[in-house]
């Protein structure tokens, strides 16, 4: 049986995972906390969220790539 036909959402999961990881990296590179007049808690929350997006995206891409 063709493995591509049996798992039609594997490539979609990989693409979404890679996109999510790239969004997290772009957020870290863009440093949005440097332009806000917020507190240290706000900056820490944004950094944590960006790192979490990278981790979740990498995990999703890895899970989707497993056969």
C-alpha positions as a printed NumPy array, in Angstrom:
array([[ 0.   ,  0.   ,  0.   ],
       [ 1.211,  3.479, -0.79 ],
       [ 2.152,  5.306,  2.428],
       [ 1.344,  8.672,  0.851],
       [-2.243,  7.63 ,  0.212],
       [-2.698,  6.191,  3.691],
       [-1.664,  9.388,  5.499],
       [-3.13 , 12.35 ,  3.69 ],
       [-2.584, 14.846,  6.513],
       [ 1.078, 14.066,  7.27 ],
       [ 2.441, 16.667,  4.904],
       [-0.059, 19.237,  6.161],
       [ 1.015, 18.628,  9.758],
       [ 4.655, 19.006,  8.797],
       [ 3.97 , 22.23 ,  6.91 ],
       [ 1.961, 23.714,  9.787],
       [ 4.653, 22.721, 12.281],
       [ 7.417, 24.314, 10.229],
       [ 5.318, 27.454,  9.741],
       [ 4.649, 27.708, 13.472],
       [ 8.337, 27.304, 14.269],
       [ 9.242, 29.984, 11.724],
       [ 6.67 , 32.371, 13.198],
       [ 8.182, 31.851, 16.642],
       [11.692, 32.483, 15.328],
       [10.54 , 35.591, 13.465],
       [ 8.919, 36.864, 16.644],
       [12.168, 36.389, 18.561],
       [14.177, 38.129, 15.844],
       [11.676, 40.983, 15.608],
       [11.883, 41.665, 19.375],
       [ 8.389, 43.163, 19.796],
       [ 9.035, 43.696, 23.522],
       [11.627, 46.368, 22.679],
       [ 8.959, 48.651, 21.182],
       [ 6.243, 48.337, 23.817],
       [ 6.123, 50.47 , 26.922],
       [ 5.208, 47.466, 29.046],
       [ 6.745, 45.873, 32.046],
       [ 9.292, 43.113, 32.399],
       [ 6.435, 40.641, 32.876],
       [ 5.046, 41.547, 29.444],
       [ 8.436, 41.07 , 27.803],
       [ 8.958, 37.739, 29.561],
       [ 5.497, 36.588, 28.457],
       [ 6.203, 37.473, 24.831],
       [ 9.569, 35.706, 24.908],
       [ 8.01 , 32.642, 26.507],
       [ 5.224, 32.614, 23.927],
       [ 7.683, 32.831, 21.034],
       [ 9.823, 30.028, 22.464],
       [ 6.709, 27.941, 23.071],
       [ 5.636, 28.462, 19.448],
       [ 9.03 , 27.242, 18.258],
       [ 8.847, 24.199, 20.529],
       [ 5.284, 23.295, 19.619],
       [ 5.946, 23.822, 15.915],
       [ 9.084, 21.667, 15.985],
       [ 7.258, 18.977, 17.939],
       [ 4.329, 18.978, 15.544],
       [ 6.606, 18.774, 12.519],
       [ 8.53 , 15.91 , 14.116],
       [ 5.359, 14.018, 15.025],
       [ 3.879, 14.478, 11.569],
       [ 7.101, 13.29 ,  9.932],
       [ 7.176, 10.046, 11.96 ],
       [ 5.743,  7.101, 10.092]])
